[in-house]
Amino acid sequence: MLKFLVLIALLALLFYMLGLKRARPPQAGRRDEAPAPSPAQPQAMVSCAECGLHLPQQDALPGRGGQFCSAAHRAAFEARNPPPA
């Protein structure tokens, strides 16, 4: 029974030491990692005049009726809404 308790105590000590090694903060003079990239800047969003999909303004296709998510939606919108005479 005593051997069993000693074994449990040794295992607990081992797990404790491994936990301390992982939790230790990195050393101040050590610079192995590259600095984290800055987060992307927010982009203006527009919605497609045909389907309502929201997409970044730089990806949108301009058309007669507004902004569109694809050339097919722009063509479908313009086919349904002919230009005023």
C-alpha positions as CSV (number, residue, x, y, z in Angstrom):
1,M,0.0,0.0,0.0
2,L,2.9,2.4,0.8
3,K,4.5,1.7,-2.6
4,F,1.2,2.7,-4.2
5,L,1.1,6.0,-2.3
6,V,4.7,6.8,-3.1
7,L,4.1,6.1,-6.8
8,I,1.1,8.4,-6.8
9,A,3.1,11.1,-5.1
10,L,5.9,10.8,-7.6
11,L,3.5,11.0,-10.5
12,A,1.8,14.1,-9.0
13,L,5.3,15.7,-8.6
14,L,6.1,14.9,-12.2
15,F,2.9,16.4,-13.5
16,Y,3.4,19.5,-11.3
17,M,6.9,20.0,-12.6
18,L,5.8,19.6,-16.3
19,G,3.0,22.1,-15.6
20,L,5.4,24.7,-14.2
21,K,7.7,24.3,-17.2
22,R,4.9,24.9,-19.7
23,A,3.5,27.8,-17.7
24,R,6.8,29.7,-17.4
25,P,6.8,32.9,-19.4
26,P,9.3,33.2,-22.2
27,Q,12.7,34.7,-21.4
28,A,13.0,38.4,-22.0
29,G,16.1,38.2,-24.2
30,R,14.7,35.5,-26.4
31,R,13.2,36.6,-29.7
32,D,12.4,33.4,-31.7
33,E,9.0,34.5,-32.9
34,A,8.2,37.1,-35.5
35,P,5.9,39.9,-34.3
36,A,2.2,39.2,-34.7
37,P,0.8,40.8,-37.9
38,S,-1.4,43.8,-37.3
39,P,-5.2,43.1,-37.8
40,A,-6.7,43.9,-41.1
41,Q,-8.3,47.3,-41.4
42,P,-12.1,47.3,-41.7
43,Q,-13.5,47.6,-45.3
44,A,-16.6,49.4,-46.5
45,M,-19.3,46.9,-47.2
46,V,-22.0,47.3,-49.9
47,S,-25.0,45.0,-50.8
48,C,-25.7,43.6,-54.2
49,A,-28.7,45.3,-55.8
50,E,-29.8,41.9,-57.2
51,C,-29.6,39.5,-54.3
52,G,-28.7,41.6,-51.3
53,L,-25.4,39.8,-50.6
54,H,-23.0,42.0,-48.5
55,L,-19.5,42.2,-49.9
56,P,-16.5,44.5,-49.7
57,Q,-16.8,47.6,-51.8
58,Q,-13.5,46.9,-53.6
59,D,-14.9,43.5,-54.8
60,A,-18.2,44.9,-56.0
61,L,-19.0,45.5,-59.6
62,P,-20.5,48.9,-60.4
63,G,-23.6,48.9,-62.6
64,R,-26.5,51.1,-63.6
65,G,-28.6,50.1,-60.6
66,G,-25.9,50.1,-57.9
67,Q,-23.3,47.6,-56.8
68,F,-23.4,43.9,-57.8
69,C,-21.6,40.8,-56.5
70,S,-21.1,39.3,-60.0
71,A,-21.4,40.2,-63.7
72,A,-24.4,37.7,-64.0
73,H,-26.3,39.6,-61.3
74,R,-25.5,43.0,-63.0
75,A,-26.7,41.6,-66.3
76,A,-29.9,40.2,-64.8
77,F,-30.7,43.4,-63.0
78,E,-30.1,45.5,-66.1
79,A,-32.2,43.1,-68.3
80,R,-35.2,43.5,-65.9
81,N,-34.7,47.3,-65.5
82,P,-33.9,48.8,-69.0
83,P,-32.4,52.3,-69.0
84,P,-34.9,55.2,-69.2
85,A,-35.5,56.5,-72.7
